[in-house]
Structures are given as structure tokens and as C-alpha cells.
Amino acid sequence: MTVLPADGLSLAAEFPDPAHEQWQSLVEGVLRKSGKDVAGSAAEEALSTTVEDGLITRPLYTSRDDAPDAGFPGFAPFTRGSKAEGNAANGWDVRQRHSLTDPARLNEAVLADLENGVTSLWLTVGGATGVPVSGLARALDGVYLDLAPVVLDAGSELDPAATELLRLYEERGVAPGSARGSLGADPLGRAARSGGAPEPAAAVHWAERCAKEYPGLRALTVDALPYHEAGGSAAQELGSSLATGVAYLRALTGAGLSVEAACAQLEFRYAATADQFLTIAKLRAARRLWARVAEVCGAAGAGAQRQHAVTSSVMMTRRDPWVNMLRTTLACLGAGVGGADSVTVLPFDHALGLPDAFARRIARNTSTILMEESHLARVIDPAGGSWYVERLTTELADAAWAFFQEIERAGGQAAALGSGLIGERLAATWAARSKDLARRKEPVTGVSEFPHLAERPVEREAAPGADGASGGLPMVRRDEAFEALRARSDAHLSATGRRPRVFLAALGPASAHTARATFASNLFQAGGIEPVHDPVSVDTSTAAEAFAASGATVACLCSTDALYAEQAGAVASALQAAGAQRVFLAGRPAEYPDVDAYVFAGCDVVSVLSSVLDRMGVA
């Protein structure tokens, strides 16, 4: 886009337009300096990254990266938004989630949220995790139900919960046309979580009633979170949501609703992650795909998908949970820019138990700051036209459609869940991602990178127990492998009064060993192993004494390759003579005498740390 100043002259008029080949030539020169002799498109491919679903992120996108016409906001295929005005009028709906079993406590939390920026409520009702149905009236005491939409998550207690909510609407004088929100029926999502068989009859009944009596109230939620939280990729999440949505359309139209009326009963729920561009593309692709489904069903105008984005629980960490504020801010930004109608920001302490008032405040204020101070909602589809985003949207939509077709060929969502097809696909994706996490190819700040062993633990009241039968899709977290290592270290600290230790045997001056000593220190701390770097530098004559004084049982050599060649073997031998059970070297594997193992960028950190703790006798 050419920017013209007030006098009509282009600010870039005196600068020649660079050619793509010129950029490639510069890339070739840089790669040549790093030892890679490639030319032309190979140079560009060398800087490309393959991510989940086989998608490739390239270093440069230009107008040559064609993508299908995204249309206009509010019009099919709805890639640019379900509404012509986007969120520019009032911003997105700020939806806070609550899982409290005490009606009085829930009411206090709900009123505090509504008074401070929250615009709709997402309530867990019934079972072991939510407020009892009989306490729903108390929980919503003082809430203006005609102004604050309520979304239920009632699971097996859908019938009594929905009945009670509609009774409250009538009792408090809320006209049927003024009721907003969702009853949250999701038999397939519940089956995915519990492993049971889906029971759609109740969902169909409530959809019929809402369609007839409550035009602003949706009965069903197409919840893609169970697939994301089981380790699925973005394409698998989208494909599963499409298959679920289609299954609900079949059930509702089979009961007599028109395609348009059936579409109006659905709200789609997706995960928003700290990968802001993938989140943006996912929401845009979801709308495009659902528009295609509606078109094929003969109701193209009904394809405007209603979207609820929830910040990912998979990315939330239990160690250094304050970093979760950054993760959820990026996720909320992606959701807002991607055009989500409603956004739920999980509190930073979500993984630790019930969030406190401060955490809920930060969660709701994340949306407020992005809308009121950063003005994200003032632009309709701010990512629209970005060559990267448009291309990523298209490629993700293609991958998601392929997974959707695989599910349909297997007999639909219910059959694919029952046969284990979906579980197997998600497990394979998570296994591949777990390898990247273990190798820190996907770093987790505060956990696998830059851990802080002396941090004070953040403690929260335990959340209510899980509802329903187990046996469904698992719930995974990015931090789980490292969390298990840290838990072993904590138990050792509690039992012995100190953490397991590793002695950093740094060779030569600080300029020679600092980089690798820092790397090794960071790596071992990720497993709860305390590094001892005292004295600052050792040699063959001082290594044994320093190791004995450290209280460690393993050691790691840290220095340059040149100093390794001169001293590594002798120092390693001295360390072993002093009692070192295992001697590591920070650097790529080579043939150094008496060195037992190597730690380096890209190694399987989880495997290394687990073996070290085993050797130390840390249970």
C-alpha cells in the first residue's frame, strides 16, 4: 500500500521497488557465512519452518502468495467476520468462566465481574464441579438477566439447569425476546470428555424450544476444546468442530428445524493460544469452513458462525504462573483480531486451582486494556490483507477440511470418537509435539527455559473434582513432563533439606565458559537440579576439591571446544576420581576421554534430566 501525504506525493517515490530476487540474493550471502551454500528458492526454503499439520511458515510473503477472495466482513464466506461492523461497535463480549459450588460465593464473584467489565457469564452447573441447579437463583441474585447473557455448562444436568434458567427469566420479567446466551448442550463434546455414548435427544428438544420461544438464546455449543486439550492440532480442532456441527445440523433438521433455524442454534467454541497468528488464522478459517457447510446445505446466508474463544489451558503452567499473563494476553489479542464474538481469558492461576479475586481481575482487564487502550476492536478485521495471514488461513482451512472429510468417511463424529480414530490422531499429534517440548524446540518460559528454583509457590484452593466418568480424551499440558521432574526435586528437598545438585566445572576465563555454563545451568534447573558454580573456574589440579565441596554427585564441563580439546579428558578423569557418578559436557557429542554424556541445544532434555535424577536416587 502506498501512503500519500497531504500534498499527494508518495513518500516512497524516490526509492526503487526491490525485486524478490534481490532479497533472495541477500539471503544467500547471509547463509553462505553460516556455512550453507544454497541459492535461489533453496535459500528461502532454508529459512522456512514446518509447523503442525504440515504447514510451512516461510520467511517472506508477498503479493505472489495468492489466496482465495476473503470477501467482505459480514458476507459469505465470512472469513473477515460474521458481522459487517465486526466488533467495532461495542468490542467483543467479555465472558468470564466460573466453577464454584457455593451459590453465595459464586454470586459474589459474578457481581464483582459484572461491575468491572465482564459482559456475559459462563457458569458450570451441577455435578461435582458446578453450582447446584437449586442454587442457580441465589448465584444469579442481583444479576440483570436481560443485560448479562448467561451460558450454561451443565453436562448431564442439562434438563434441570435449562428449566431453572428459563424459570428465572420468567420470574424476573425477562421477555423471551430479550434472553441472550446459550444453554450449552453439547452431547458430542461430553462424549469426547467422558468416553460415553452421545445422547442428543435433550439437546434437540431444547433447540426446538429456543427456536420457537427464545430467538436470542442458543441451545447448543460446538465445543472444540476437548480436542485441543487432548493435544490436537489447529486443523484437527477445526475438523472436529465441523464434524460436530454437521452432526448437530443433521439431528436438528431431522427433528423438523430448517437449516437456517438449526444454524442459529449453534455457537462454536475454540481455543486461543499464544501463537497469535495461528489463532487469528484459525478463527478466520473456521468461519470460512462453516460458510462452506451452510452453502452446501442450501443456506449460504446462515453460515455466519458465532464464535467463543477461550485462552488455552494447554499452554498454562503451574511453575512461574505469572508468565501466564503474557500468554493469555497474546491469546486474547489473537482472538480479538481474529474476530471472535466472545472471549474468555482464563486467570493466570487457572492450573493451580480456583482463581482468586486478583487473578480474575487481571483476566477481565486483559480484554479491557486491549479494547480500550490498544483499540483493537476499532478496526474491522485488522489482519485482513496480510499476505501471511491470508495464506495461513487458506492452508489451515485446507488441512482442517481434509481432517473433516476423514471423520465423515469414518461415519461422522460420534462414530469416529467411538472407534478411537479421533483419539489416535490426537495422540499422534501430541506425541510429536511432546518431542519438540522435550528438546526445547518449543520452549516454555519459566519451565523448560529460565526456570527459577527459588520461586515461592503460588497456592490456591483446590478446584472441585472432575465431573462424570473418565475414559474419554485426555487433558494434556505443555509443562507436564518438566512438572513431573520438578515434583521429584521438590520431594527430595522436602525429605533432605536441599535439592539435587550438579557441579559446573567451568574451564578457562569467564569469556570462554560463560555461554555454555549459562546454558547448562538453565538446562539442569528445568529438572529441579541446582547448579553449583563455585569456584568460577577450575582446572585439572582444582576440579576434584571443588567438586567434593559442592555437595553434588554429577558434574558438567563448560567451556569452548578449544579448551575442551586441551583439558576435558583430564578434568573429567579428576572429577570421576573425586566421586562424580556421571560427567556431562556442554556441547555437541565428541570423543573426549572419561566424558559420559553430552548436553546441547536440541538434545532430549527430559530424558537427560530423568536419567540424572534416577542416578541420584531421586524418586
C-alpha positions in Angstrom: 0.0 0.0 0.0 1.4 3.4 -0.9 1.0 6.1 1.7 0.3 9.5 0.3 1.0 12.7 2.4 -1.2 15.7 2.3 0.3 17.1 -0.9 -0.4 13.9 -2.8 3.3 12.8 -3.3 4.3 9.3 -2.4 6.8 9.1 0.5 8.4 6.1 -1.3 8.6 7.7 -4.8 12.4 8.2 -4.7 13.1 4.6 -3.6 13.2 1.8 -6.2 10.9 -1.2 -5.7 13.2 -4.1 -4.6 12.8 -7.3 -6.5 12.2 -10.7 -4.9 15.4 -11.9 -6.4 17.4 -9.2 -4.8 16.1 -10.2 -1.4 17.0 -13.9 -2.2 20.5 -12.8 -3.2 21.0 -11.1 0.2 19.7 -14.2 2.0 22.1 -16.4 0.1 25.0 -14.2 1.3 24.0 -14.5 4.9 23.5 -18.3 4.7 26.9 -18.6 3.0 28.5 -17.0 6.0 26.9 -19.7 8.2 28.2 -22.5 6.1 25.1 -23.1 3.9 25.9 -22.8 0.2 22.4 -22.6 -1.3 20.9 -20.5 -4.0 17.6 -19.3 -5.4 14.4 -20.8 -3.8 16.6 -23.2 -1.8 17.8 -20.3 0.2 14.3 -19.3 1.1 13.4 -22.8 1.9 16.4 -23.0 4.3 14.7 -20.3 6.4 11.3 -21.9 6.3 9.8 -23.7 9.3 7.4 -26.7 9.2 4.8 -26.5 11.9 1.8 -28.7 12.9 -0.4 -30.1 10.2 2.4 -29.9 7.7 2.0 -26.2 7.3 5.2 -24.3 6.3 5.9 -20.8 7.6 8.1 -19.0 5.1 10.4 -16.0 5.9 8.8 -13.7 3.4 5.3 -13.3 2.0 4.4 -11.1 -1.0 1.6 -10.3 -3.3 2.6 -13.5 -5.2 1.1 -15.6 -2.3 -2.3 -15.8 -3.7 -5.3 -16.7 -1.5 -9.0 -17.1 -2.3 -11.0 -13.9 -2.2 -11.8 -13.3 1.5 -14.9 -11.3 0.6 -16.2 -8.5 2.9 -16.9 -8.5 6.6 -20.4 -9.8 7.3 -20.8 -11.5 3.9 -20.1 -15.1 2.8 -17.7 -16.7 3.2 -17.4 -14.7 6.4 -13.6 -15.1 6.6 -13.4 -11.4 7.5 -16.1 -11.6 10.2 -19.6 -12.7 10.8 -20.9 -9.1 11.1 -20.3 -6.2 8.8 -19.3 -4.0 11.6 -17.1 -6.6 13.3 -16.5 -5.8 16.9 -16.1 -2.0 16.2 -19.4 -1.0 17.8 -19.0 -2.4 21.3 -15.9 -4.6 21.3 -16.1 -8.3 21.8 -18.2 -9.9 24.6 -16.0 -10.4 27.7 -17.1 -13.8 29.1 -15.9 -14.9 32.4 -15.9 -18.6 33.4 -17.0 -19.6 36.9 -16.7 -23.0 38.6 -17.8 -22.6 42.2 -20.1 -25.0 44.1 -21.3 -22.5 46.7 -24.1 -20.2 45.4 -23.2 -17.4 47.7 -19.5 -17.3 46.7 -20.5 -17.6 43.1 -22.9 -14.7 43.4 -20.2 -12.5 45.0 -17.7 -13.4 42.2 -20.3 -12.9 39.4 -21.4 -9.5 40.7 -17.7 -8.3 41.0 -17.0 -9.4 37.5 -20.1 -7.7 36.0 -19.4 -4.5 37.9 -15.9 -4.4 36.5 -16.1 -5.1 32.8 -17.4 -8.6 32.2 -20.4 -8.6 29.8 -21.5 -12.3 30.0 -21.3 -15.2 32.3 -20.2 -18.8 31.7 -21.3 -21.0 34.6 -20.6 -24.6 35.4 -23.8 -26.0 36.8 -24.5 -29.3 38.5 -22.3 -32.3 39.2 -19.2 -32.2 41.4 -17.7 -29.2 39.7 -20.6 -26.6 39.5 -23.1 -24.8 41.5 -26.2 -27.0 42.2 -29.2 -26.4 40.0 -31.2 -25.5 43.1 -28.6 -22.7 43.9 -28.7 -21.1 40.5 -31.3 -18.5 41.6 -29.1 -17.5 44.5 -26.0 -17.4 42.3 -27.7 -15.0 39.9 -29.3 -12.8 42.6 -28.9 -9.2 41.6 -27.9 -10.0 38.0 -29.9 -8.2 35.3 -30.6 -11.2 33.1 -31.8 -9.1 30.2 -28.4 -7.4 30.1 -26.0 -10.1 31.0 -26.1 -13.2 28.8 -25.7 -16.5 30.7 -24.0 -19.5 29.1 -24.5 -22.8 30.9 -22.2 -25.8 31.1 -24.4 -28.3 32.8 -23.3 -31.6 31.3 -25.6 -34.4 32.4 -27.9 -32.0 34.2 -28.8 -30.0 31.1 -32.6 -30.6 31.5 -33.0 -29.3 35.1 -30.4 -26.5 34.6 -32.1 -25.2 31.4 -35.5 -25.5 33.0 -34.3 -23.4 36.0 -32.7 -20.7 33.9 -35.9 -20.3 31.8 -37.9 -20.2 35.0 -35.7 -17.4 36.3 -36.2 -15.4 33.1 -40.0 -15.7 33.6 -39.8 -14.9 37.3 -37.7 -11.8 36.8 -39.7 -10.4 33.9 -37.2 -11.0 31.1 -39.1 -11.1 27.9 -38.4 -14.2 25.8 -37.1 -12.0 23.0 -34.6 -10.3 25.4 -33.0 -13.5 26.7 -29.4 -14.0 25.4 -26.8 -16.6 25.9 -26.7 -20.4 25.5 -27.9 -23.5 27.2 -24.6 -25.1 26.3 -25.9 -28.5 25.2 -23.0 -30.5 23.7 -23.6 -34.2 23.7 -20.7 -35.0 21.4 -18.3 -32.8 23.4 -19.4 -34.5 26.6 -18.9 -37.9 25.0 -15.4 -36.9 23.9 -14.5 -35.9 27.5 -16.2 -38.9 29.3 -15.8 -41.7 26.8 -19.6 -42.4 26.9 -22.1 -42.5 24.1 -23.7 -39.2 23.0 -27.3 -38.6 23.9 -28.6 -35.9 21.6 -32.4 -36.1 22.4 -32.3 -33.5 25.2 -30.2 -31.1 23.1 -32.7 -31.4 20.2 -35.6 -30.8 22.5 -34.1 -27.5 23.9 -33.1 -26.4 20.4 -36.7 -26.7 19.2 -38.0 -24.8 22.2 -35.4 -22.0 21.9 -36.1 -21.7 18.2 -39.8 -21.2 18.9 -39.8 -19.2 22.1 -36.3 -17.6 22.7 -34.9 -16.2 19.4 -31.8 -14.8 21.1 -31.0 -17.9 23.1 -28.9 -20.7 21.6 -29.3 -24.3 22.7 -26.1 -26.0 21.5 -22.4 -25.4 21.8 -20.0 -27.0 19.4 -17.1 -27.1 21.8 -13.7 -27.9 20.2 -11.8 -27.5 23.5 -11.8 -31.3 24.2 -9.8 -31.9 21.1 -7.4 -29.1 21.6 -7.0 -30.1 25.3 -6.2 -33.6 24.2 -3.2 -32.4 22.2 -4.8 -31.9 18.9 -3.5 -29.5 16.2 -5.4 -26.5 15.0 -6.6 -28.4 11.9 -7.8 -31.3 14.0 -9.6 -28.9 16.3 -11.3 -27.3 13.3 -12.1 -30.5 11.6 -13.6 -32.0 14.7 -15.8 -28.9 15.2 -17.0 -29.1 11.6 -17.9 -32.7 12.0 -19.7 -32.0 15.3 -21.6 -29.0 13.8 -22.7 -31.1 10.8 -23.9 -33.9 13.2 -26.0 -31.3 15.1 -27.4 -30.0 11.8 -28.5 -33.5 10.8 -30.1 -34.0 14.2 -31.9 -30.7 14.2 -33.1 -30.7 10.6 -34.2 -34.3 11.2 -36.4 -33.0 14.0 -38.0 -30.6 11.7 -36.0 -27.4 12.0 -34.9 -25.6 8.8 -31.2 -25.4 8.1 -31.3 -21.7 8.9 -33.0 -22.3 12.2 -30.6 -25.1 13.0 -27.6 -23.0 12.3 -28.9 -20.3 14.5 -28.9 -22.7 17.5 -25.2 -23.3 17.3 -22.3 -21.4 19.0 -18.7 -22.6 18.3 -16.0 -22.6 20.9 -12.3 -22.6 20.1 -9.0 -22.4 21.9 -6.9 -19.3 21.5 -3.2 -19.8 22.1 -0.1 -17.6 22.5 0.6 -18.2 18.8 -1.3 -15.1 17.8 -1.1 -15.6 14.1 -2.3 -19.2 14.2 -5.2 -18.1 16.5 -6.1 -15.4 14.0 -6.0 -17.8 11.1 -7.9 -20.5 12.9 -10.9 -18.3 13.7 -10.9 -16.9 10.2 -10.6 -20.4 8.7 -13.4 -21.7 11.0 -15.8 -19.1 9.6 -14.9 -19.9 6.0 -15.3 -23.6 6.5 -18.7 -23.3 8.2 -19.9 -21.0 5.5 -19.0 -23.7 3.0 -21.0 -26.2 5.1 -24.0 -23.9 5.1 -23.7 -23.3 1.4 -23.7 -27.0 0.6 -26.7 -27.4 2.9 -28.5 -24.8 0.8 -28.5 -21.9 3.3 -25.4 -19.8 2.4 -26.8 -16.8 4.3 -26.9 -18.8 7.5 -23.2 -19.5 7.6 -22.2 -16.7 9.8 -20.6 -18.6 12.6 -21.0 -17.4 16.2 -17.6 -17.8 17.9 -16.5 -18.1 21.5 -12.7 -18.1 22.0 -11.1 -19.4 25.2 -7.5 -19.0 26.1 -5.8 -22.4 26.0 -5.4 -24.4 29.2 -2.8 -26.5 27.5 -0.3 -23.5 27.5 -0.9 -22.6 31.1 1.9 -23.5 33.5 2.0 -24.3 37.2 5.6 -23.1 37.7 6.1 -19.4 37.4 2.4 -18.9 36.7 2.9 -15.1 36.3 4.1 -15.7 32.8 0.6 -17.0 32.0 -0.5 -13.3 32.0 1.7 -12.8 28.9 0.4 -16.0 27.3 -3.2 -15.1 27.8 -2.7 -11.5 26.6 -1.3 -12.8 23.3 -4.1 -15.3 23.0 -6.7 -12.7 23.7 -5.1 -10.4 21.1 -5.3 -13.2 18.6 -8.9 -14.0 19.4 -9.9 -10.3 19.2 -8.0 -9.7 15.9 -9.3 -13.0 14.6 -12.9 -11.8 15.0 -14.2 -13.9 18.0 -17.6 -12.7 19.2 -16.9 -13.6 22.8 -13.6 -14.1 24.5 -12.8 -15.9 27.8 -9.4 -15.2 29.3 -8.6 -17.9 31.9 -7.0 -16.4 35.1 -3.2 -16.9 35.3 -3.6 -19.3 38.3 -6.1 -21.5 36.5 -3.8 -24.5 36.5 -3.4 -24.2 40.3 -7.0 -24.4 41.4 -9.7 -21.9 42.0 -8.6 -18.4 40.9 -8.6 -15.7 43.4 -10.1 -12.2 43.0 -6.8 -10.7 41.8 -6.4 -13.3 39.1 -10.0 -12.8 37.9 -9.4 -9.1 37.8 -6.3 -9.4 35.6 -8.2 -11.8 33.3 -11.1 -9.5 32.7 -8.8 -6.4 32.4 -6.8 -8.1 29.7 -9.8 -7.6 27.3 -10.4 -4.2 28.7 -6.9 -3.0 28.0 -6.8 -4.5 24.5 -10.1 -2.8 23.6 -10.0 0.5 25.5 -6.3 1.3 25.5 -4.9 -0.6 22.4 -8.1 0.0 20.4 -8.0 -3.5 18.9 -11.8 -3.6 18.4 -11.9 -0.3 16.5 -10.7 -1.8 13.3 -12.7 -4.4 11.4 -10.6 -7.4 10.6 -7.2 -5.7 11.3 -5.4 -8.8 9.9 -7.2 -8.8 6.6 -5.0 -8.3 3.6 -1.9 -9.5 5.3 -0.3 -11.9 2.8 0.9 -14.1 5.6 -2.4 -14.3 7.5 -4.4 -14.8 4.3 -2.1 -17.6 3.1 -2.0 -19.2 6.6 -5.8 -19.1 6.7 -6.1 -20.8 3.4 -3.6 -23.6 4.2 -5.1 -24.2 7.6 -8.6 -24.4 6.1 -7.4 -26.9 3.6 -5.8 -29.1 6.3 -8.9 -28.8 8.5 -11.3 -29.8 5.6 -9.1 -32.9 4.9 -9.5 -34.0 8.6 -13.2 -33.3 8.5 -13.6 -35.5 5.4 -11.6 -38.2 7.1 -14.1 -38.1 10.1 -17.1 -38.1 7.7 -15.7 -41.1 5.8 -15.4 -42.9 9.2 -19.2 -42.4 9.8 -19.2 -39.0 11.4 -18.1 -37.5 14.7 -19.8 -40.0 17.0 -18.5 -43.0 15.1 -15.0 -41.6 14.9 -15.0 -41.0 18.6 -16.4 -44.4 19.4 -13.9 -46.2 17.1 -10.9 -44.4 18.6 -10.0 -42.8 15.3 -10.0 -39.2 16.7 -8.2 -40.2 19.9 -5.5 -41.9 17.9 -5.0 -38.9 15.6 -4.8 -36.5 18.5 -2.4 -38.8 20.4 -0.1 -39.0 17.5 0.0 -35.2 17.2 0.7 -34.8 20.9 3.4 -37.4 20.8 5.2 -35.4 18.1 4.7 -32.2 19.9 6.0 -33.7 23.2 9.2 -34.5 21.4 9.6 -30.8 20.5 8.8 -29.8 24.1 11.3 -32.3 25.5 14.0 -31.0 23.2 13.0 -27.4 24.0 12.4 -26.8 20.3 9.1 -25.4 21.7 10.4 -23.6 24.8 8.1 -23.0 27.8 9.3 -19.8 29.6 9.7 -20.3 33.3 9.6 -24.1 33.0 11.9 -25.5 30.3 13.6 -22.2 29.8 14.7 -19.7 32.5 13.3 -21.7 35.4 13.6 -20.2 38.9 14.2 -22.8 41.5 13.9 -20.4 44.4 10.5 -19.1 43.4 7.8 -19.0 46.1 5.0 -21.4 45.2 1.6 -19.9 44.4 -1.0 -21.8 46.3 -4.7 -21.8 45.6 -7.8 -23.5 46.9 -8.3 -26.8 45.1 -10.8 -26.8 42.3 -13.9 -29.1 42.5 -13.3 -32.6 41.4 -13.8 -33.8 37.9 -17.4 -34.5 36.8 -18.6 -37.6 35.1 -16.9 -40.8 34.1 -13.3 -40.9 33.0 -12.2 -42.8 30.0 -12.6 -40.1 27.3 -10.0 -38.0 25.7 -7.1 -37.0 28.0 -6.2 -33.5 29.1 -2.6 -32.5 28.4 -0.4 -29.6 29.3 2.8 -28.3 27.8 4.6 -28.3 31.1 3.6 -31.9 32.2 7.0 -33.6 31.6 9.0 -30.9 33.3 6.5 -30.6 36.0 7.0 -34.2 36.9 10.8 -33.6 37.1 10.3 -30.6 39.3 7.9 -32.5 41.6 10.7 -35.1 42.1 13.1 -32.4 43.1 10.5 -30.8 45.4 10.0 -34.1 47.2 13.8 -34.5 47.6 14.1 -31.0 49.0 11.3 -31.8 51.5 12.9 -35.1 52.6 16.6 -34.0 52.7 16.5 -30.2 53.1 18.2 -29.5 49.8 17.8 -30.1 46.1 19.8 -32.5 44.0 22.9 -30.7 42.7 25.1 -30.6 39.7 28.7 -29.2 39.7 29.5 -26.9 36.8 33.2 -27.4 36.1 33.9 -24.3 34.1 37.3 -24.3 32.3 39.2 -21.2 31.4 38.3 -17.5 31.8 34.7 -16.3 32.0 34.8 -15.2 28.4 35.4 -18.8 27.5 32.9 -20.6 29.7 30.0 -18.2 30.4 27.8 -19.1 27.4 27.9 -22.8 28.0 27.8 -22.5 31.8 24.6 -20.4 31.5 23.1 -22.9 29.0 23.9 -25.9 31.3 22.6 -24.1 34.4 19.3 -23.3 32.6 19.0 -26.9 31.4 19.6 -28.6 34.7 17.3 -26.2 36.6 14.5 -27.2 34.3 14.6 -30.6 36.1 14.9 -29.1 39.5 18.6 -29.8 39.7 20.5 -26.9 41.4 23.7 -25.9 39.7 26.8 -25.1 41.8 29.2 -22.9 40.0 31.9 -22.3 42.7 34.7 -21.6 42.1 34.1 -19.7 38.9 36.8 -21.6 37.0 38.6 -24.9 37.6 41.4 -27.0 36.1 42.9 -30.4 36.5 44.5 -29.6 39.8 41.4 -27.9 41.4 38.4 -29.7 40.0 38.4 -32.6 42.4 38.5 -30.5 45.5 35.8 -28.1 44.2 33.6 -31.0 43.3 33.9 -32.5 46.7 32.9 -29.2 48.4 29.9 -28.7 46.1 27.8 -31.5 47.6 26.9 -32.6 44.0 27.0 -36.2 42.7 27.2 -35.3 39.0 29.3 -32.7 37.1 29.1 -30.8 33.8 32.1 -29.4 31.9 31.6 -25.9 30.5 33.9 -24.1 28.1 34.9 -23.7 24.5 35.7 -26.5 22.0 39.4 -25.4 22.0 39.7 -25.7 25.8 37.8 -29.0 25.8 40.4 -30.4 23.4 43.2 -29.4 25.9 41.6 -30.1 29.3 38.3 -32.0 29.1 39.7 -35.5 29.4 42.0 -34.8 32.3 39.4 -32.8 34.3 36.7 -35.4 33.7 39.1 -38.1 35.0 39.7 -36.0 38.1 36.0 -35.5 38.7 35.3 -39.2 38.4 38.2 -39.9 40.8 36.5 -37.5 43.3 33.3 -39.4 43.1 31.3 -38.0 40.3 28.7 -40.6 39.2 28.4 -39.0 35.8 30.3 -36.4 33.9 28.5 -34.3 31.3 29.9 -31.9 28.8 28.0 -28.9 27.5 28.5 -29.1 23.7 28.0 -31.4 20.7 29.0 -35.0 21.2 32.7 -35.7 20.5 35.3 -38.2 21.7 36.5 -36.8 25.0 38.0 -39.3 27.4 36.0 -40.0 30.6 33.1 -37.8 29.5 29.9 -39.9 30.0 27.3 -37.8 28.2 26.6 -34.5 26.4 24.0 -31.7 26.8 23.5 -29.5 23.8 20.8 -27.4 22.0 18.3 -29.9 20.6 19.0 -32.8 22.9 16.2 -34.7 24.7 16.3 -32.6 27.9 13.5 -34.6 29.6 15.3 -37.9 29.0 18.7 -36.5 30.2 17.2 -35.0 33.4 15.1 -38.0 34.2 18.2 -40.3 33.9 20.2 -37.9 36.1 17.5 -37.9 38.8 17.4 -41.7 38.6 21.1 -42.0 39.1 20.9 -39.6 42.0 18.3 -41.8 43.6 15.7 -39.0 43.5 12.3 -40.8 43.4 
